[in-house]
Amino acid sequence: MIDPASTYTPSEIVYFHGDKFAPENGISRTEILLCDKKVNTGKLAETMLAAAILANESAGVIRLAPVSKKGFLGIGSKTVLGIQLVQPAAWPETSLEAELYGIVYKQYARQPVSVYDFVYHIWDMDKTNPWSEVVVLARWALVRRKLLISDEKRTLKIFVSYDFSIPDERRAEISQLSTGMVQQLLSSVSMVPDKWKMLTKEISSALHARQEKSDTDFD
């Protein structure tokens, strides 16, 4: 059973230990702060989102089940992985897990709400690289809770970027976080092929839909 009161959420464990969840290949890669490695940003982000959604289901916050959803202008229908709200949970502030309930709640007038709807409405506008933006959201959530340090860098006094690092007093704690619980969470659903296929497909489709028009594919 997932405990929402834990200091680190499942999606954040995936972020910190990304080398255990994503391959090192790819055009867009994310640095893993605990080791000298960079991993595929697309796979990392999609796994973080899957972990956040499944953690909410495991904690009894939501129910996931296939539902029929009408097509555009009410024409036709398709089967999607619906999200039914059950109860709120006190996840760490601004974590991906915490954001899920609020986003789905706002969209509830458009029943049924799906995994696609949740991911798509994380942002109000398209992004150059939505996969990278998932990682950015997780980083800033950790910064706000003082579990990560951000160092602002300015180039030509105009361009702003940030370097992130783990606080010295937190490094041992974070390096010893168990990934087993998250891996079990993901593997248990992957053993239900239809559910896993729908979950991963809708996450990927929503991220692609949020990507600004470009010839570059970040998967």
Summary of the structure (lengths in Angstrom):
residues: 219
radius of gyration: 17.4
end to end distance: 30.8
largest distance: 56.4
contacts: 670
relative contact order: 0.19
helix: 47%
strand: 20%
